[in-house]
Amino acid sequence: MPSVSPDAETAPDPIDPEALRHIHLLDDEHVERVWKTVRGFLLMTNLRCTEVSHWPQLFGKTEWVAGPNLFFYNLAPPRVLFRHILQLSEEHERNGFTVRFLLHDPYSVAEEVEAARAPGRREWLRRRAQSEARYRASRMRWESGNRVIFHDANKEVVKVRCRFCSGLMDVSAGRCPFCGAPQA
């Protein structure tokens, strides 16, 4: 479980440990900052910004729900709207989406998210290059559509490309180890 120490001014309540359990952290991903929003929390990791919010479910029960995720490799500069609303969006809004958060001090949050964008993009590039180098080291036999077959130590290793970030993942993996997108 990651340790989180939110600033008292921007996140007056500590984050509920149950809310953190709904965040699927990728390999080497850690929570860097947490801000309190009207519905829950905005979390910033070294790779993305994501929301964990409390939503009512059937029969009046409320549960923590994670998402949406805005990954730094595709995150547009944050914008402050109407004094208390922070807008985060993907660079290509036509294919992506926009999310708005009601915060106590959206200007300081926007500054911190903007400061984290460049290091986050460098981290994504590093992760992708590391993955590609690892698979290039083994001999690639052929590539057909979305599937890549490598010949590694007298055995064949089949990988598929993620449709979102183009990273290589195991055929049996449920989620991409780089961007967290589902394989199906």
SEKOLMI-249634 format. One record per residue: residue number from 1; z, x negated, y of N, C-alpha, C, CB in turn. Coordinates in steps of 0.001 Angstrom, whole numbers, plus 500000, padded with zeros to 6 digits. Glycine has a CB too. Example, Ala and Ser with C-alpha at 12.3 -4.5 7.8 and 13.67 -1.06 7.14 Angstrom:
// residues 2
num/n_pz/n_px/n_py/ca_pz/ca_px/ca_py/c_pz/c_px/c_py/cb_pz/cb_px/cb_py
1/507800/486810/494310/507800/487700/495500/507800/486800/496700/509046/488692/495527
2/507080/487150/497750/507140/486330/498940/507870/487100/500030/505725/485916/499402
// end
This chain:
// residues 184
num/n_pz/n_px/n_py/ca_pz/ca_px/ca_py/c_pz/c_px/c_py/cb_pz/cb_px/cb_py
1/500000/499148/498817/500000/500000/500000/500000/499112/501232/501224/500964/500006
2/499067/499334/502175/499007/498512/503369/500180/498781/504289/497711/498748/504102
3/500606/497751/504988/501681/497956/505954/501052/498331/507283/502579/496685/506095
4/501588/499360/507896/501035/499870/509136/502152/499957/510156/500357/501248/508928
5/501955/499370/511325/502962/499463/512377/502298/499972/513644/503650/498091/512624
6/502180/501304/513787/501517/501859/514967/502313/501606/516237/501295/503349/514791
7/501605/501429/517337/502218/501250/518636/502880/502559/519056/501172/500792/519683
8/504091/502479/519581/504858/503683/519913/504175/504545/520968/506236/503298/520396
9/503404/503924/521863/502773/504697/522927/501578/505507/522433/502336/503775/524038
10/500756/504930/521576/499557/505635/521141/499752/506393/519839/498429/504668/520990
11/500782/506077/519068/501052/506795/517826/502559/506983/517704/500477/506029/516588
12/503109/508004/518374/504562/508152/518429/505206/508406/517068/504914/509273/519356
13/504505/509011/516152/505067/509276/514833/504499/508278/513838/504775/510728/514383
14/505344/507770/512928/504792/506878/511902/503867/507666/510981/505928/506204/511083
15/502891/506977/510419/501946/507660/509544/502631/508042/508245/500717/506777/509267
16/502346/509227/507787/502901/509746/506545/502321/508938/505376/502592/511275/506385
17/503157/508374/504490/502637/507626/503346/501702/508465/502478/503785/507108/502503
18/501928/509766/502430/501042/510641/501658/499631/510654/502258/501614/512077/501608
19/499535/510544/503583/498222/510491/504238/497489/509208/503863/498372/510590/505772
20/498207/508100/503791/497583/506826/503428/497055/506833/502006/498572/505692/503596
21/497652/507610/501131/497205/507663/499738/495811/508284/499616/498206/508458/498894
22/495366/509005/500613/494057/509651/500554/492929/508775/501088/494094/510938/501323
23/493266/507593/501562/492258/506659/502046/491900/505725/500905/492763/505860/503292
24/490623/505680/500574/490131/504764/499534/489756/503460/500227/488896/505376/498743
25/490631/502451/500117/490351/501163/500736/489458/500343/499819/491658/500402/501047
26/488459/499696/500404/487541/498853/499657/488193/497501/499378/486215/498673/500426
27/487530/496669/498587/488044/495325/498314/488217/494567/499618/487100/494553/497362
28/489357/493917/499786/489688/493113/500971/489707/493927/502263/488698/491980/501111
29/489855/495224/502177/489962/496061/503375/491434/496333/503629/489161/497400/503216
30/491832/496289/504891/493218/496567/505250/493269/497326/506581/494033/495249/505339
31/494301/498140/506717/494483/498937/507927/494993/498021/509028/495468/500128/507685
32/494315/498041/510166/494705/497208/511301/495425/497988/512390/493494/496541/511884
33/495062/499266/512573/495620/500044/513685/495603/501517/513335/494834/499793/514992
34/496592/502247/513824/496692/503692/513592/497003/504376/514915/497787/504024/512524
35/496312/505481/515191/496597/506299/516378/496819/507730/515951/495446/506213/517417
36/497755/508395/516581/498040/509806/516318/496998/510653/517028/499479/510192/516783
37/496421/511618/516306/495494/512587/516891/496131/513965/516771/494086/512544/516185
38/495448/514968/517261/495981/516325/517189/496116/516795/515741/495087/517286/517971
39/495101/516497/514902/495114/516972/513513/495712/515993/512529/493733/517294/513082
40/495904/514733/512917/496401/513739/511967/496412/512356/512575/495560/513740/510704
41/495649/511439/511975/495637/510055/512405/494219/509496/512387/496551/509216/511520
42/493947/508615/513324/492725/507827/513341/493132/506434/512895/492028/507819/514770
43/492541/505956/511807/492849/504638/511274/491684/503709/511531/493167/504708/509771
44/491996/502478/511936/490976/501460/512077/491313/500346/511094/490889/500927/513550
45/490366/500049/510215/490531/498939/509284/489665/497790/509770/490154/499352/507821
46/489585/496737/508993/488711/495629/509365/487241/495962/509132/489088/494383/508583
47/486942/497124/508486/485564/497491/508178/485096/498809/508780/485400/497553/506720
48/486022/499672/509207/485610/501011/509636/486711/501716/510417/485214/501853/508429
49/486331/502865/510963/487279/503826/511536/487183/505078/510679/486971/504137/513071
50/488318/505659/510382/488327/506870/509568/489469/507771/510019/488461/506527/508060
51/489358/509026/509686/490370/510001/510060/491071/510522/508815/489744/511160/510854
52/492369/510729/508934/493137/511424/507908/493775/512590/508629/494216/510484/507200
53/493464/513802/508173/493966/514972/508883/494606/515965/507925/492841/515645/509659
54/495469/516778/508479/496188/517809/507743/495402/519110/507868/497654/517977/508275
55/494927/519644/506761/494136/520867/506787/494763/521918/505885/492689/520587/506358
56/494748/523165/506320/495256/524235/505441/494300/524477/504269/495453/525549/506242
57/494857/524650/503097/494088/524944/501901/494363/526388/501481/494437/523950/500754
58/493927/526743/500312/494176/528096/499804/495665/528392/499717/493532/528275/498431
59/496024/529634/499891/497396/530136/499769/498346/529499/500778/497911/529891/498368
60/497831/529085/501937/498677/528601/503015/499193/527184/502859/499813/529494/503160
61/498884/526506/501776/499341/525137/501572/498473/524200/502418/499283/524743/500057
62/499081/523168/503003/498300/522191/503758/498268/520870/502991/498892/521987/505184
63/497138/520185/503077/496960/518913/502391/496305/517914/503329/496118/519089/501113
64/496521/516628/503048/495856/515581/503792/494426/515432/503281/496628/514249/503676
65/493503/515320/504206/492090/515165/503871/491572/513930/504605/491259/516451/504254
66/490872/513050/503891/490325/511833/504496/488874/512041/504897/490441/510646/503527
67/488482/511385/505971/487093/511396/506414/486974/512033/507760/486213/512116/505423
68/485918/511828/508434/484735/511042/508095/484979/509553/508297/483544/511491/508931
69/484088/508742/507728/484140/507296/507855/483030/506830/508775/484030/506615/506480
70/483371/505986/509722/482381/505380/510612/482489/503872/510421/482610/505798/512129
71/481529/503311/509709/481552/501899/509365/481062/501056/510525/480708/501636/508127
72/481699/499897/510725/481357/499035/511853/479920/498541/511818/482283/497860/511889
73/479306/498442/510630/477936/497944/510597/476961/498903/511263/477509/497692/509168
74/477348/500143/511489/476457/501128/512084/477138/501916/513203/475952/502080/511018
75/478241/501407/513740/479011/502138/514744/478483/501864/516148/480491/501763/514657
76/478171/502920/516864/477748/502814/518264/478979/502570/519135/476987/504104/518723
77/478793/502109/520376/479958/501923/521253/480714/503236/521441/479519/501367/522625
78/482046/503193/521431/482834/504418/521627/482697/504930/523054/484315/504165/521300
79/482835/506243/523205/482752/506871/524527/483953/507772/524736/481439/507676/524682
80/484456/507814/525955/485553/508713/526310/484955/509896/527056/486646/507984/527178
81/485313/511099/526607/484833/512329/527218/486025/513157/527710/483974/513141/526212
82/485929/513726/528858/486910/514692/529370/488355/514179/529355/486831/515958/528562
83/488578/512926/529658/489898/512295/529824/490729/512125/528563/490678/513079/530776
84/490599/512973/527556/491447/512841/526368/490662/512864/525060/492469/513944/526352
85/489356/512795/525132/488555/512878/523910/487789/511575/523710/487576/514082/523970
86/487964/510983/522534/487223/509788/522155/486099/510203/521223/488151/508731/521483
87/484884/509766/521519/483734/510062/520667/483292/508799/519958/482570/510657/521489
88/483242/508871/518632/482706/507794/517817/481476/508329/517118/483760/507259/516792
89/480434/507530/517069/479212/507983/516423/478475/506802/515810/478311/508720/517422
90/477570/507131/514910/476716/506113/514326/475633/505758/515326/476104/506593/512988
91/475047/504576/515181/474004/504142/516115/472816/505068/516107/473551/502743/515786
92/472463/505560/514931/471306/506449/514796/471815/507867/514598/470384/506014/513608
93/472138/508545/515693/472742/509867/515611/471832/510896/514952/473118/510338/516983
94/470531/510672/514954/469625/511627/514294/469963/511754/512820/468155/511192/514460
95/470152/510616/512162/470472/510626/510742/471970/510577/510495/469803/509464/510052
96/472728/510190/511485/474169/510023/511335/474934/511210/511877/474625/508764/512028
97/476125/510931/512349/476952/512007/512880/477842/511477/513993/477802/512644/511767
98/478439/512410/514693/479344/512122/515792/480662/512814/515513/478749/512575/517153
99/481757/512116/515803/483090/512668/515595/483872/512503/516887/483820/511974/514398
100/484660/513502/517228/485486/513441/518439/486947/513582/518063/485079/514541/519449
101/487783/512782/518736/489219/512772/518485/489959/513063/519778/489670/511420/517891
102/490923/513965/519730/491769/514266/520875/492978/513335/520793/492203/515785/520898
103/493083/512425/521774/494105/511382/521776/494873/511363/523079/493478/510025/521527
104/496059/510774/523030/496885/510634/524225/496229/509681/525230/498290/510129/523849
105/495764/508513/524770/495151/507520/525650/493832/507032/525042/496118/506325/525890
106/492765/507816/525173/491508/507427/524529/490881/506155/525097/490528/508545/524645
107/491211/505798/526344/490627/504605/526939/491091/503339/526225/490980/504529/528418
108/492383/503233/525933/492869/502038/525237/492361/502012/523796/494414/501988/525259
109/492241/503188/523163/491706/503250/521803/490243/502806/521807/491843/504685/521220
110/489475/503279/522789/488068/502894/522892/487930/501384/523078/487393/503636/524058
111/488802/500787/523883/488764/499336/524076/489037/498592/522774/489780/498917/525136
112/490023/499048/522004/490348/498372/520747/489242/498541/519712/491662/498904/520189
113/488657/499725/519651/487556/499944/518706/486354/499092/519115/487163/501454/518647
114/486062/499033/520397/484942/498208/520870/485185/496738/520552/484733/498394/522386
115/486415/496265/520711/486736/494869/520408/486611/494574/518911/488151/494538/520888
116/486799/495582/518072/486740/495396/516612/485323/495533/516057/487650/496403/515924
117/484381/496069/516843/483017/496292/516333/482324/495005/515912/482179/496985/517384
118/482301/493983/516760/481589/492738/516436/482214/492028/515237/481582/491800/517648
119/483552/491846/515188/484132/491228/513987/483890/492069/512733/485632/491014/514179
120/483900/493376/512873/483638/494255/511729/482226/494096/511214/483883/495702/512104
121/481261/493980/512114/479873/493764/511697/479712/492403/511017/478927/493865/512908
122/480374/491381/511560/480312/490060/510922/480905/490119/509514/481061/489007/511774
123/481989/490871/509343/482615/491015/508021/481656/491699/507046/483934/491823/508126
124/480954/492745/507507/479974/493413/506643/478855/492469/506254/479396/494644/507338
125/478348/491683/507200/477282/490726/506895/477767/489675/505900/476782/490047/508183
126/479000/489215/506072/479569/488231/505156/479686/488812/503751/480944/487762/505655
127/480181/490030/503654/480338/490674/502351/478984/490862/501659/481043/492030/502510
128/477995/491277/502426/476678/491510/501843/476027/490198/501404/475776/492236/502846
129/476123/489156/502240/475548/487855/501892/476236/487275/500662/475664/486878/503076
130/477531/487460/500569/478285/486977/499408/477813/487668/498137/479794/487206/499607
131/477606/488958/498215/477134/489715/497056/475727/489294/496669/477171/491217/497343
132/474847/489184/497645/473466/488801/497369/473407/487399/496776/472620/488873/498647
133/474191/486457/497293/474181/485088/496782/474671/485040/495337/475051/484182/497665
134/475675/485831/495041/476208/485866/493681/475145/486336/492691/477438/486781/493611
135/474363/487332/493082/473353/487855/492172/472068/487030/492200/473045/489295/492516
136/471801/486326/493300/470656/485431/493344/470884/484208/492471/470369/485008/494777
137/472158/483811/492310/472487/482653/491492/472081/482893/490037/473989/482338/491587
138/472217/484112/489583/471708/484427/488251/470214/484728/488417/472491/485652/487589
139/469438/484514/487389/467993/484713/487523/467665/486203/487504/467231/483978/486391
140/466937/486660/488509/466510/488049/488536/465250/488162/487693/466265/488546/489999
141/465279/489049/486716/464113/489222/485862/463101/490152/486488/464523/489746/484507
142/463509/491300/486897/462581/492200/487564/463349/493247/488344/461642/492865/486552
143/462646/493836/489263/463223/494897/490077/462281/496077/490008/463457/494439/491556
144/462835/497237/489726/462019/498436/489606/462693/499554/490389/461816/498838/488113
145/462132/499923/491501/462714/500992/492310/464105/500625/492791/462766/502290/491518
146/465104/501354/492340/466480/501165/492766/467270/500265/491819/467163/502499/492884
147/466719/499949/490648/467428/499162/489641/466993/497701/489674/467194/499746/488247
148/467951/496801/489533/467691/495371/489495/468297/494842/488204/468280/494635/490756
149/467507/494058/487446/468007/493489/486200/468061/491974/486353/467111/493900/484986
150/469232/491394/486101/469453/489961/486177/469655/489417/484775/470663/489630/487078
151/469211/488198/484559/469482/487513/483296/470581/486507/483596/468181/486812/482698
152/471779/486750/483089/472941/485937/483409/473647/485531/482126/473901/486695/484343
153/473651/484233/481794/474349/483686/480627/473989/484437/479349/475858/483733/480847
154/472697/484510/479069/472182/485124/477839/472461/486614/477717/472764/484431/476658
155/472697/487277/478827/472831/488734/478778/472172/489333/480005/474323/489161/478692
156/471774/490570/479865/471163/491266/480993/472224/492047/481744/470033/492204/480519
157/472174/491950/483052/473092/492679/483920/472245/493609/484776/473965/491705/484808
158/472524/494907/484700/471764/495898/485465/472592/496318/486674/471396/497139/484582
159/471981/496259/487833/472613/496672/489088/471714/497700/489758/472867/495446/490034
160/472311/498518/490615/471543/499469/491419/471855/499215/492889/471872/500951/491022
161/470894/499499/493738/471092/499333/495180/471730/500587/495757/469750/499029/495895
162/472690/500380/496647/473321/501497/497352/472290/502103/498297/474604/501032/498135
163/472201/503406/498317/471214/504056/499178/471612/504040/500652/471003/505482/498727
164/472872/503645/500940/473329/503620/502328/473290/502213/502928/474739/504176/502417
165/473856/501210/502197/473937/499861/502763/473072/498851/502026/475362/499391/502757
166/472399/499253/500947/471525/498402/500138/472252/497303/499382/470491/497785/501008
167/473582/497374/499310/474338/496419/498509/474121/496683/497023/475834/496488/498853
168/474313/495658/496194/474142/495811/494757/475469/496177/494113/473577/494527/494134
169/475429/497169/493208/476643/497595/492516/476345/497850/491049/477233/498858/493171
170/477399/497855/490236/477247/498140/488818/476721/499550/488614/478577/497957/488085
171/475972/499730/487547/475419/501044/487224/476542/502047/486988/474507/500961/485986
172/477663/501569/486421/478763/502474/486089/479723/502717/487249/479527/501929/484923
173/479539/502025/488374/480447/502182/489518/480284/503567/490133/480183/501089/490583
174/481381/504201/490451/481336/505505/491103/481044/505399/492588/482637/506231/490895
175/481527/504298/493205/481357/504081/494642/480861/502663/494893/482685/504333/495399
176/480153/502499/495990/479675/501183/496399/480884/500337/496807/478639/501294/497575
177/480998/499091/496311/482148/498254/496689/482072/497744/498123/482255/497076/495748
178/480948/497951/498809/480772/497439/500150/480954/498507/501216/479420/496821/500279
179/480394/499690/500997/480509/500729/502032/481279/501948/501553/479132/501157/502494
180/481586/502033/500259/482362/503148/499752/481580/504410/499493/483430/503447/500682
181/480268/504370/499662/479443/505553/499459/479363/505877/497961/478025/505339/500052
182/479326/507162/497606/479183/507516/496196/477804/507103/495679/479401/509031/495993
183/477750/506734/494408/476490/506256/493843/475480/507391/493643/476749/505556/492514
184/475932/508545/493285/475014/509659/492996/474369/510095/494239/475722/510830/492345
// end
